[in-house]
Amino acid sequence: MSNIQTHLWAGPGPKMLRWVVWVFLIGAFMAMNESHAQKCTGSTVTVNQTLPPTMAFSLVNQTKILGSYEATVTLSGCSGFTRTQSLTLTLITTEAFTATVLPTVSGREFVISGDRVSCFRINMCFDSVNKSFFDTVTPVTQSGISHEYKAQINGLDNSSLECVANLTNPNVGSGGVVEVSGLWTQYRVRINFSNSACSKIIIKVTGKITQTAAFYKSNAQTIRLDTDQDGSTNFRFVLVSEGVTPPVFTAIDLFSTPVSLTAQPGTCALSLSPTALNMGDFTLAKVSAIAQGNAVSTKPLAITIGNCTGFPIGLNKVLQWTFANPSADQTQMTNGTVSGASQGLSAEILADQKFTLDAIPVAMGSNKIKSGENYITSGKTSDNQTLNYTVRLVRNSETVSTGSFTSTATVTMSYK
């Protein structure tokens, strides 16, 4: 009996005690973990500008902003962030944008500048007969169309003071992410906090798609900016929190709209009046009496630009002249007649005004046309221009002799 009583007393008692202690420890751990969980209970999105549904790009050398966007996300009811507990933010967009350089951070600003639009995936780029193609061989560093954006990240604590210290650890990746289906170009950055009372986080994103050169695939007619294996056919820009479970906030779409790029070379009509100039007949004595560099004869030349369609609309109009027989300094046309040519005369063209190709065009020092030189016209971005030029037949340093004078200049137009 003594053995039986000892066994009944020793067995259930200690087991029950250990079980109670274990439950208590679990409950204490759960309560401690819940009090320090990182979370934001609310979010609002304000969209100021979206990409247009169709953006025209060029297969020739051009520079133009094709589209811009801007939106702000405000996360509210935030808690659990401290100087040692940061937040990893992931910004994802379609893999039509291929990363070529690492993102950078400066204080509370996150900058992505090395994305290029490419034909990296099937069902993204289409030719003129709507046949899909892809290209994984040609480097896309100079694809001709860039995508860049900035994320300005700030925070407010319970006293409405700034609580985001800085951003660190910028990196780039691709593929799938938790919470959102599809394959994406992904950028991550760590948000560090200055105190433990950060209750609101504001993320302002501004971006643009810019053409900087001819698109690298000349057979591309349409480029869809949607996402492979995503349920929608939209261009999406999504914010995701990573690194903690459950996530700090559910995935947030800043933008979700259909967007595509369409090749649209376009044209502007360019005309000269007149197309041939008769500069007149002159005696040997008259030409000989003219000082070097002075005009023997002057005629007006009108250049008109109009009927612009497609890509050139609203771009700077750029002219380039090519002289058939240029002088050594390329500023004059010499006599092109082989037999019976006169000597002592050259021709030159003066523009009403010329501007440099800078982002902000600057007037050039000389209005004299130079063969092979590109310049922006006096009408700049106007799609309807009348340019008043002057053609001069001038005395040069040659010994004057009688004969005919003929020379040709060809003008071409591009857009910037």
C-alpha positions as CSV (number, residue, x, y, z in Angstrom):
1,M,0.0,0.0,0.0
2,S,2.8,2.3,0.8
3,N,4.3,2.0,-2.7
4,I,1.0,2.5,-4.4
5,Q,0.3,5.7,-2.4
6,T,3.7,7.2,-3.2
7,H,3.2,6.5,-6.9
8,L,-0.2,8.2,-7.0
9,W,1.1,11.3,-5.2
10,A,4.3,11.7,-7.2
11,G,3.0,11.1,-10.7
12,P,0.1,13.6,-11.5
13,G,1.3,16.4,-9.3
14,P,4.6,17.3,-10.9
15,K,3.3,16.7,-14.4
16,M,0.4,19.0,-13.8
17,L,2.7,21.6,-12.3
18,R,5.0,21.5,-15.4
19,W,2.1,21.9,-17.7
20,V,0.7,25.0,-15.9
21,V,4.2,26.6,-15.9
22,W,4.6,25.9,-19.7
23,V,1.2,27.5,-20.4
24,F,2.1,30.5,-18.4
25,L,5.4,31.0,-20.2
26,I,3.7,30.7,-23.6
27,G,1.1,33.3,-22.6
28,A,3.7,35.6,-21.3
29,F,5.7,35.3,-24.5
30,M,2.7,36.0,-26.7
31,A,1.8,39.0,-24.7
32,M,5.3,40.4,-24.9
33,N,5.5,39.8,-28.6
34,E,2.1,41.4,-29.3
35,S,3.1,44.6,-27.4
36,H,6.2,45.1,-29.7
37,A,4.6,44.0,-33.0
38,Q,5.3,46.4,-35.9
39,K,2.1,47.4,-37.6
40,C,0.2,50.2,-39.3
41,T,-3.6,49.9,-39.1
42,G,-4.6,52.4,-41.8
43,S,-3.5,53.7,-45.2
44,T,-4.6,56.3,-47.7
45,V,-3.4,56.9,-51.3
46,T,-3.5,60.3,-53.0
47,V,-2.8,60.2,-56.7
48,N,-1.8,63.6,-58.3
49,Q,-0.8,62.4,-61.7
50,T,-0.9,59.0,-63.6
51,L,0.9,57.8,-66.7
52,P,-1.2,58.3,-69.9
53,P,-2.7,55.0,-71.2
54,T,-0.7,55.3,-74.5
55,M,2.7,57.0,-74.8
56,A,4.3,57.5,-78.2
57,F,8.0,56.6,-78.5
58,S,10.3,57.1,-81.4
59,L,12.5,54.7,-83.4
60,V,14.8,57.6,-84.3
61,N,17.1,59.6,-82.0
62,Q,14.9,61.8,-79.8
63,T,14.7,63.2,-76.3
64,K,11.3,63.6,-74.7
65,I,9.5,62.9,-71.4
66,L,6.8,60.4,-72.4
67,G,4.9,60.4,-69.2
68,S,5.1,61.3,-65.5
69,Y,3.3,60.1,-62.3
70,E,3.0,61.2,-58.7
71,A,1.3,59.7,-55.7
72,T,1.5,59.8,-51.9
73,V,0.8,57.0,-49.5
74,T,0.1,57.8,-45.8
75,L,0.3,54.9,-43.3
76,S,-1.4,55.7,-40.0
77,G,-1.9,54.0,-36.7
78,C,1.7,52.8,-36.8
79,S,3.5,51.3,-33.8
80,G,6.3,49.0,-32.9
81,F,9.1,51.0,-34.6
82,T,12.2,52.0,-32.6
83,R,15.8,52.9,-33.2
84,T,16.6,49.2,-33.4
85,Q,13.4,48.0,-35.1
86,S,13.4,49.3,-38.7
87,L,10.9,48.8,-41.6
88,T,11.9,47.2,-44.9
89,L,9.9,48.8,-47.7
90,T,9.7,47.1,-51.1
91,L,8.6,49.1,-54.2
92,I,7.7,46.9,-57.2
93,T,6.9,47.6,-60.8
94,T,6.7,45.6,-64.1
95,E,9.7,43.7,-65.3
96,A,9.4,45.7,-68.5
97,F,11.6,48.0,-66.6
98,T,15.0,46.3,-66.3
99,A,17.4,47.6,-63.6
100,T,20.9,48.5,-64.8
101,V,22.4,50.2,-61.7
102,L,21.8,50.1,-58.0
103,P,19.4,52.5,-56.3
104,T,20.8,55.2,-54.0
105,V,19.7,56.9,-50.8
106,S,20.2,60.5,-49.6
107,G,18.8,61.2,-46.1
108,R,15.1,60.3,-46.5
109,E,15.1,60.1,-50.3
110,F,15.3,56.8,-52.2
111,V,16.3,57.3,-55.9
112,I,16.0,54.8,-58.8
113,S,17.7,56.1,-61.9
114,G,19.0,53.1,-63.8
115,D,15.8,51.4,-65.1
116,R,15.5,50.8,-68.9
117,V,12.5,49.7,-70.8
118,S,13.4,46.5,-72.6
119,C,11.9,43.5,-74.4
120,F,13.1,41.1,-71.7
121,R,9.9,39.0,-71.4
122,I,7.5,37.3,-73.9
123,N,4.1,39.1,-74.3
124,M,5.7,42.4,-73.6
125,C,7.0,43.7,-76.9
126,F,5.0,43.4,-80.1
127,D,5.9,44.1,-83.8
128,S,3.7,45.8,-86.4
129,V,1.7,42.6,-87.0
130,N,1.1,42.3,-83.3
131,K,3.4,39.3,-83.0
132,S,5.1,39.0,-79.6
133,F,8.9,38.8,-79.4
134,F,11.5,39.1,-76.7
135,D,15.2,39.9,-76.5
136,T,17.6,38.6,-73.8
137,V,20.8,39.1,-75.8
138,T,21.2,42.8,-76.5
139,P,22.3,44.8,-73.5
140,V,19.6,47.2,-72.4
141,T,21.8,49.8,-70.8
142,Q,21.2,52.1,-73.7
143,S,17.8,50.8,-74.7
144,G,16.7,54.4,-75.5
145,I,13.8,54.6,-73.0
146,S,14.5,55.1,-69.3
147,H,12.3,54.9,-66.2
148,E,13.3,56.7,-63.0
149,Y,11.6,57.7,-59.8
150,K,12.1,59.0,-56.3
151,A,10.5,58.0,-53.0
152,Q,10.6,60.7,-50.3
153,I,9.9,59.0,-47.0
154,N,9.0,61.0,-43.8
155,G,7.2,60.2,-40.5
156,L,5.5,61.9,-37.7
157,D,5.5,60.8,-34.1
158,N,2.7,61.4,-31.5
159,S,3.9,65.0,-31.1
160,S,3.9,65.6,-34.9
161,L,7.7,65.7,-35.0
162,E,9.8,64.0,-37.7
163,C,10.5,60.4,-36.6
164,V,12.2,58.9,-39.7
165,A,15.9,59.1,-39.1
166,N,17.3,58.0,-42.5
167,L,17.2,55.3,-45.2
168,T,19.8,52.6,-45.6
169,N,20.5,49.4,-47.4
170,P,19.1,50.1,-50.9
171,N,19.1,47.0,-53.2
172,V,17.4,45.6,-56.3
173,G,16.0,42.2,-57.2
174,S,13.5,40.6,-59.5
175,G,10.9,37.8,-59.4
176,G,8.0,37.1,-57.1
177,V,7.1,38.7,-53.7
178,V,4.9,37.7,-50.8
179,E,1.3,39.0,-51.0
180,V,1.4,40.0,-54.7
181,S,1.2,37.5,-57.7
182,G,3.4,38.0,-60.7
183,L,7.1,38.6,-61.5
184,W,8.4,42.1,-60.7
185,T,11.3,44.4,-60.7
186,Q,11.8,45.0,-57.0
187,Y,13.6,47.8,-55.0
188,R,14.1,47.6,-51.3
189,V,15.2,50.1,-48.7
190,R,15.4,50.1,-44.9
191,I,13.5,52.9,-43.0
192,N,15.3,53.7,-39.8
193,F,13.5,55.6,-36.9
194,S,14.6,58.2,-34.4
195,N,12.2,57.3,-31.7
196,S,9.6,54.7,-30.6
197,A,6.5,57.0,-31.1
198,C,6.4,57.0,-34.9
199,S,2.6,56.8,-35.6
200,K,2.5,58.0,-39.2
201,I,4.7,57.3,-42.3
202,I,4.4,59.3,-45.5
203,I,5.8,58.0,-48.8
204,K,5.7,60.3,-51.8
205,V,6.6,58.8,-55.1
206,T,7.4,60.8,-58.2
207,G,8.5,59.2,-61.5
208,K,8.8,59.6,-65.2
209,I,9.5,57.6,-68.4
210,T,11.8,59.4,-70.8
211,Q,13.1,58.7,-74.3
212,T,16.8,59.6,-74.5
213,A,17.7,57.9,-77.8
214,A,16.3,55.7,-80.5
215,F,14.7,52.6,-79.0
216,Y,17.1,49.8,-79.3
217,K,14.7,47.3,-81.0
218,S,13.7,48.8,-84.4
219,N,10.9,46.3,-84.9
220,A,9.1,47.2,-81.7
221,Q,5.7,48.7,-82.4
222,T,4.0,48.3,-79.0
223,I,5.4,47.7,-75.5
224,R,3.0,46.7,-72.8
225,L,3.9,47.8,-69.3
226,D,2.0,45.1,-67.5
227,T,3.3,42.3,-65.4
228,D,4.0,38.7,-66.3
229,Q,1.7,36.3,-64.3
230,D,-0.2,39.1,-62.7
231,G,-4.0,38.8,-62.7
232,S,-4.5,42.2,-64.2
233,T,-3.2,43.7,-67.5
234,N,-2.3,47.0,-65.8
235,F,0.8,48.9,-65.1
236,R,1.1,48.5,-61.4
237,F,3.3,50.3,-58.8
238,V,2.9,48.5,-55.5
239,L,4.3,49.0,-52.0
240,V,5.0,46.0,-49.9
241,S,6.3,45.5,-46.3
242,E,8.7,42.6,-45.9
243,G,10.7,40.9,-43.2
244,V,8.0,40.5,-40.5
245,T,5.0,38.3,-40.1
246,P,2.2,39.4,-40.2
247,P,3.2,42.2,-42.6
248,V,3.2,45.8,-41.3
249,F,0.5,46.7,-43.9
250,T,-1.2,44.9,-46.7
251,A,0.2,45.5,-50.2
252,I,-0.8,49.0,-51.5
253,D,-1.3,49.9,-55.2
254,L,-0.2,53.4,-56.0
255,F,-1.2,52.9,-59.6
256,S,-3.1,50.2,-61.4
257,T,-4.0,51.3,-64.9
258,P,-3.5,50.0,-68.5
259,V,-0.4,51.6,-70.0
260,S,1.5,50.9,-73.2
261,L,4.2,52.5,-75.3
262,T,3.5,52.8,-79.1
263,A,6.0,53.5,-81.8
264,Q,5.0,56.7,-83.6
265,P,7.8,58.2,-85.7
266,G,5.6,61.1,-86.9
267,T,6.7,63.9,-89.2
268,C,6.6,67.7,-89.7
269,A,6.4,69.2,-93.2
270,L,9.5,71.2,-94.1
271,S,9.6,73.5,-97.2
272,L,11.9,76.2,-98.7
273,S,10.7,79.1,-100.8
274,P,12.2,79.4,-103.3
275,T,14.1,76.1,-103.7
276,A,16.5,77.6,-106.2
277,L,18.0,81.1,-106.1
278,N,19.2,83.1,-109.0
279,M,21.8,85.5,-107.4
280,G,22.2,87.6,-110.6
281,D,24.9,88.5,-113.1
282,F,27.9,90.6,-112.3
283,T,30.8,92.2,-114.1
284,L,34.3,91.4,-113.3
285,A,34.9,95.0,-112.3
286,K,32.0,95.0,-109.8
287,V,33.1,91.8,-108.1
288,S,36.7,93.0,-108.0
289,A,35.6,96.2,-106.3
290,I,33.9,94.4,-103.4
291,A,36.0,94.0,-100.2
292,Q,36.6,90.5,-99.0
293,G,33.7,89.2,-96.9
294,N,31.2,91.7,-98.2
295,A,28.1,90.7,-100.1
296,V,27.9,90.9,-103.9
297,S,24.3,89.8,-103.8
298,T,21.7,89.1,-101.1
299,K,18.4,87.1,-101.4
300,P,15.8,86.1,-98.9
301,L,14.9,82.5,-98.2
302,A,11.8,81.5,-96.3
303,I,11.6,78.1,-94.4
304,T,8.3,76.9,-93.2
305,I,7.6,74.1,-90.7
306,G,4.1,72.7,-90.2
307,N,1.6,69.8,-90.3
308,C,3.3,68.1,-87.4
309,T,2.0,64.7,-86.4
310,G,2.9,62.1,-83.9
311,F,6.1,62.2,-81.9
312,P,7.5,65.6,-83.1
313,I,4.5,67.5,-81.7
314,G,5.8,69.9,-79.0
315,L,9.5,69.1,-79.5
316,N,12.2,71.5,-80.5
317,K,12.7,71.6,-84.2
318,V,16.4,70.9,-85.1
319,L,17.8,71.8,-88.6
320,Q,21.1,70.6,-90.2
321,W,22.5,71.9,-93.5
322,T,24.9,69.9,-95.6
323,F,26.9,71.9,-98.2
324,A,27.9,70.0,-101.4
325,N,31.1,72.0,-101.6
326,P,31.9,73.4,-98.2
327,S,34.8,75.8,-97.4
328,A,37.5,74.6,-95.1
329,D,35.7,76.1,-92.0
330,Q,32.3,74.7,-93.2
331,T,30.7,78.1,-93.1
332,Q,30.5,78.8,-96.9
333,M,29.6,77.1,-100.1
334,T,32.3,77.1,-102.7
335,N,31.8,76.9,-106.5
336,G,30.7,73.5,-107.6
337,T,30.9,74.1,-111.3
338,V,33.7,72.0,-112.9
339,S,33.9,73.6,-116.3
340,G,33.8,77.3,-116.8
341,A,33.7,78.1,-113.1
342,S,34.2,81.6,-111.8
343,Q,36.6,82.5,-109.0
344,G,36.4,85.0,-106.2
345,L,32.9,84.2,-104.9
346,S,31.4,82.0,-102.2
347,A,27.8,81.7,-100.8
348,E,26.7,81.6,-97.2
349,I,23.3,81.3,-95.4
350,L,22.3,83.3,-92.4
351,A,19.6,82.1,-90.0
352,D,17.2,84.4,-88.3
353,Q,18.4,82.8,-85.0
354,K,20.1,79.6,-83.9
355,F,19.9,77.9,-80.5
356,T,22.1,75.2,-78.9
357,L,20.8,71.6,-78.2
358,D,21.0,72.1,-74.5
359,A,18.1,71.1,-72.2
360,I,17.5,74.9,-72.0
361,P,18.5,76.1,-75.4
362,V,20.9,79.1,-75.5
363,A,21.3,81.4,-78.5
364,M,24.4,80.7,-80.5
365,G,27.1,83.4,-81.0
366,S,26.8,83.4,-84.8
367,N,23.7,83.1,-87.0
368,K,25.8,81.9,-89.9
369,I,25.0,78.4,-91.0
370,K,27.7,75.8,-90.7
371,S,27.6,72.6,-92.8
372,G,26.9,69.6,-90.6
373,E,26.0,71.6,-87.5
374,N,22.7,70.9,-85.6
375,Y,20.8,73.8,-84.1
376,I,17.4,74.5,-82.7
377,T,15.3,76.9,-84.8
378,S,14.1,80.3,-83.6
379,G,10.6,78.8,-83.3
380,K,11.9,76.1,-80.9
381,T,9.0,73.8,-80.0
382,S,6.3,75.5,-82.1
383,D,4.7,73.1,-84.6
384,N,4.0,76.0,-87.0
385,Q,7.0,78.1,-87.9
386,T,8.1,80.6,-90.6
387,L,11.8,81.2,-90.6
388,N,13.3,84.2,-92.5
389,Y,16.8,83.3,-93.7
390,T,19.2,85.2,-96.0
391,V,21.5,83.8,-98.7
392,R,24.5,85.9,-99.5
393,L,27.0,85.7,-102.4
394,V,30.2,87.1,-100.9
395,R,33.6,88.1,-102.1
396,N,36.3,85.6,-101.0
397,S,40.1,85.7,-101.1
398,E,40.5,84.2,-104.6
399,T,41.6,86.1,-107.6
400,V,38.4,87.1,-109.5
401,S,37.7,85.4,-112.8
402,T,34.6,85.3,-114.9
403,G,32.4,82.2,-115.2
404,S,29.3,80.6,-113.6
405,F,28.7,79.9,-109.9
406,T,26.7,76.9,-108.7
407,S,26.5,75.3,-105.3
408,T,23.9,73.2,-103.4
409,A,22.8,73.0,-99.8
410,T,20.5,70.4,-98.4
411,V,18.6,70.9,-95.1
412,T,17.1,68.1,-93.0
413,M,15.0,68.3,-89.8
414,S,14.9,66.3,-86.6
415,Y,13.3,66.7,-83.2
416,K,14.6,67.1,-79.7
